[in-house]
Each structure stands twice: as structure tokens, then as C-alpha cells.
Amino acid sequence: MTLTLNPLMGNLSSTYAVKAGPSLALCSRFDFNFYSYESELQLGCELWRRRRTNPDVEWAVRKIRPEWKTASTGDEDVSGVLKARVDQDWRIGVLWEGRIKELLFTLGASLDLKKREQIFRAVGVELQYSS
């Protein structure tokens, strides 16, 4: 949780994030300006996709060595992340980050549900190769 105050500009910003599960994080941000009384609220989430292991192998390991624990070891089993946000004006942002071997890719879109004639505001693709 953070709280930021800028008295010269009259801006107050607060954020809060919580890990709601092993593969889910939720967050919120509220901005307020004392001089113009303008405010903005954004809600967001992250959903991690984890790699699946072979269930036949896990079953065999549990039978042979029941004391072995197959707990996740942090971020090394994450194969992709879905990020989404929405604000009070129904502007939505969606982003997918993933990896295929050494190729990192990001796909994103920004939508505005109030403008029915042009709902897509932006669409983007980013590719990175790491050797």
C-alpha cells in the first residue's frame, strides 16, 4: 500500500495491491486533486499461467517418495501473464506477456467502451529475442 501527497500540485495518490491466490494479484489506484476536485479510480489484476507437469510422473513420484514435496519454486514455472485494468470511464487495457524458449512476446489492446463507433483505441505487439 502506498500513499503519495504532492502539496504544490494538490495531488493525492493511493495504491493498494494484494496477492489473492497463488496465480492472482489484484490492485487499485485512486488519484485526487484538491485544486480541481478531479479524481480517477483504476482497478487491475494479474493472472499468471503456470507450466503444467506431467500428471503421470507426479503420481509415480508421490507413490515412490511420498515425503517429496512438489511446491512451486517462484517465477521459474510461470509461462505467461495476463494483465487487465479498468477505470471509471470504462477504458479497458488488456496485456498478455509470454515466452516461447528465448522469444519474449507482448500483446496488448486498449478499449474504450463508451465510444461504440471506435471501441479499439490501440493495439500493440512487441517481440524480444534473448540468446
Secondary structure as GFF3:
##gff-version 3
##sequence-region A 1 131
A	DSSP	beta_strand	2	6	.	.	.	ID=ss1
A	DSSP	beta_strand	11	21	.	.	.	ID=ss2
A	DSSP	beta_strand	24	33	.	.	.	ID=ss3
A	DSSP	beta_strand	39	50	.	.	.	ID=ss4
A	DSSP	alpha_helix	55	64	.	.	.	ID=ss5
A	DSSP	three_ten_helix	74	77	.	.	.	ID=ss6
A	DSSP	beta_strand	78	87	.	.	.	ID=ss7
A	DSSP	beta_strand	91	100	.	.	.	ID=ss8
A	DSSP	beta_strand	103	112	.	.	.	ID=ss9
A	DSSP	beta_strand	120	129	.	.	.	ID=ss10
###
